[in-house]
Amino acid sequence: VSGIFVFPIVFICFSYGYSMIYYILIMVIFMQLYLGQFLQLQCRFYCISITH
């Protein structure tokens, strides 16, 4: 779902001629969100393994 929101932002940035700094900034934010979800999943699996 999050990937669907990222592509329009990238397209808007390139269409309006922004520099690569904005593109890199968006990618960093996207990676932080992705890693955050991944860490939450890891914690859930860890908690499940402890309880079971």
C-alpha positions as CSV (number, residue, x, y, z in Angstrom):
1,V,0.0,0.0,0.0
2,S,2.8,2.4,0.9
3,G,4.5,1.9,-2.4
4,I,1.4,3.2,-4.2
5,F,1.7,6.5,-2.4
6,V,5.5,6.8,-3.1
7,F,5.3,6.6,-6.9
8,P,3.1,9.7,-7.4
9,I,5.3,11.8,-5.1
10,V,8.4,10.7,-7.1
11,F,6.6,11.5,-10.4
12,I,5.5,14.9,-9.1
13,C,9.1,15.8,-7.9
14,F,10.6,14.9,-11.3
15,S,7.8,16.5,-13.3
16,Y,8.3,19.8,-11.5
17,G,12.1,19.6,-11.9
18,Y,13.2,19.3,-8.3
19,S,16.8,18.3,-7.6
20,M,17.9,14.7,-6.6
21,I,18.0,15.8,-2.9
22,Y,14.2,15.6,-2.7
23,Y,14.2,12.2,-4.4
24,I,16.8,10.9,-2.0
25,L,14.9,12.4,1.0
26,I,11.7,10.6,-0.1
27,M,13.6,7.3,-0.5
28,V,15.1,7.7,3.0
29,I,11.6,8.3,4.4
30,F,10.3,5.4,2.5
31,M,13.1,3.1,3.7
32,Q,12.5,4.2,7.3
33,L,8.8,3.3,7.0
34,Y,9.6,0.0,5.4
35,L,12.3,-0.9,8.0
36,G,9.9,0.2,10.7
37,Q,7.2,-2.2,9.5
38,F,9.8,-5.0,9.1
39,L,11.0,-4.5,12.7
40,Q,7.4,-4.6,13.9
41,L,6.9,-7.9,12.1
42,Q,10.2,-9.2,13.6
43,C,9.0,-8.2,17.1
44,R,5.6,-9.9,16.6
45,F,7.3,-13.2,15.5
46,Y,9.6,-12.9,18.5
47,C,6.7,-12.3,20.9
48,I,4.8,-15.2,19.3
49,S,7.8,-17.5,19.7
50,I,8.1,-16.5,23.4
51,T,4.4,-17.0,24.2
52,H,4.3,-20.4,22.4
